[in-house]
Amino acid sequence: MRPPALLLAALAWNAQAAIPTATLKLEGGATLAVAPAALGSLLPPSKAQALHVTLRWAGGLADGCDPGVAKWPSASVRRDGVAVLAARSPNCTFSDRVQAAARAGLRAVVVYNTIEGIYRNRTYATDKYDYDCSRGSGVVSKFTKDEKMDGFRSSPCASECDSGRCLLTGKKIGSTNEICCAWDTYTTMSGDPTLNVDAVFISMRDADVLRASPLLQMPAPNALPSQLWDDNQEGFLSWSGVLIWLLGVCTCAYASHKSCDDVRKKRRLPTHQPAAIEETDDEDEPSFDLTPLHAVGFIVIASMALVVLFFFDLHMIVVFMYAVSAASTSAAVVWRPLLKKCLSSRYTVDLPRIGEVALLDLISGICGVTIAVWWLCVQNASYAWLFQDLFGICLCVLFLSVIKLSSLRVASLLLCMAFCYDIFFVFISPHLFGESVMVRVATGKAPTKDADYCEKYPDDKDCQSQSLPMLLLLPRFDGLSGYTMLGLGDIVLPGLLVAFAARCDACALQRRYFPLMVCGYAVGLAMANVAVAYFAQGQPALLYLVPCTLGPFLHAAQRDGTLQTLWQGPPSLLDPTPVRATRVVASEPYQASTTDDQKPLMMSI
């Protein structure tokens, strides 16, 4: 799910800024980048399936708005794939042009940008939106209408401008008029998607290339064979969607596996040294077992927090708090284990007002704070998602290592409430709040400037979206802007059950439930991604994750005869003291064979 682009409300003919993802290949070798429209039929997805068309300048009015299309190519030539070149103008909407082309029996419409279309029946253009004086400027004294609509192409201003055209700003400099460099950006044309006509938009510079072609000279031959395709169009499932799925599954599996470190340490304790059992490792993270009351409170607090974030702009506070947590979690999960390989925890330093601190912890903390501050400073950089994903993974690992489920009863209560919570805030909340609370909070505050402005000034502060950082992000790889997202809650909430399964298996020295839960999580997350692609809107991931994890776990436990034990909580998970006995009762259903150095910590009773 990526943040939706803002519609360009300033343009009356339904357009928004675009990325030229499609290709128009002309006979003779020239290739133009074109922006496919959000109306009409979809372009072929590959060059091998390219649409073969013959480009012709429009008859009648050059902008294609002529209500009588008698001068357009005859409908009988549709089978030959005729594509009309129509000028952008304020006389009609893009949808009107495509409808006219459909009535004329044309196969495609290529709309090219024009100075007239930029002025939109105004005397002067708009600063920043239509022109930028920093990209080229000049003055003119006297001019004709034709010179104005041609963009003053013979002026010094046009010669230093990328578009080769300049616009009147309305500013007088003495007795002269100021002109500045015109923007020549692509536009996504919007309208009726049911029209059986392909439509693309090209720039003024590209239109100049077409005018120079000897095959498009008027009145004859006015026929240029071309190919049109879009191999960057958004498919049903994108690579970024597959990778975010893989990242989510790997994060959940790894964090759940790491949550069993304490169980594995207890299993390695020698049974002939009782004193060693009572010793605690200073590296062990404190743990907290959830109770039914905690599960209810967790969902209630999460709901209240979500509503508060929906109504109030607390972006800066949340980002700061996340940076603080990122510093501590990355220090514990990444830096301390790395530095421990070359630095003993026995070395300490005395800090004023703090006291004695392990040098290992001090350096780890400094590294964690440094990378968190770095992320705070470069949040809008193109590589900032790497830091955010690192912090998100560390947070998931630490969360599942500290917050634990001690019984299947608590797991069922928590996940069933989370299931309802997710559905309510995605599907039901729009009827109460006007829009989806979950989607709004997840995607964050949209840019205050419109898409056309932000295409020209992407680094402007008003063009930065402010999504909350509790997400794993991956940039889209299909030529479109934006990110695919996965909320950390969709990892840690099902991850609590996956971690519970991992701990049960670690105690019993068996691989029974953990692989099943990882597969269930992978299937559920894949179903959520497919649903997002199919319905083209945000989906409550827990709608798919909870049934795919909790359901198989309950069924497998019932089948194995361990449901009652797991429902109440295995004694070894309820009691933090490691089991010292090695006796295995063969009649009990959830056991494993043992050796002197491998002892099951979960005993059925």
Beta strands, then each sheet from edge to edge (+ up, - down):
strand 1: 15-17
strand 2: 22-26
strand 3: 31-36
strand 4: 51-57
strand 5: 82-87
strand 6: 108-112
strand 7: 131-140
strand 8: 166-173
strand 9: 176-182
strand 10: 187-189
strand 11: 198-202
strand 12: 224-229
strand 13: 288-290
strand 14: 348-351
strand 15: 355-358
strand 16: 403-405
strand 17: 471-475
strand 18: 483-487
sheet 1: 1+ 10-
sheet 2: 2+ 3- 11+ 6+ 5+ 4+ 12- 2+
sheet 3: 7+ 9- 8+
sheet 4: 13+ 16+
sheet 5: 14+ 15-
sheet 6: 17+ 18-
end
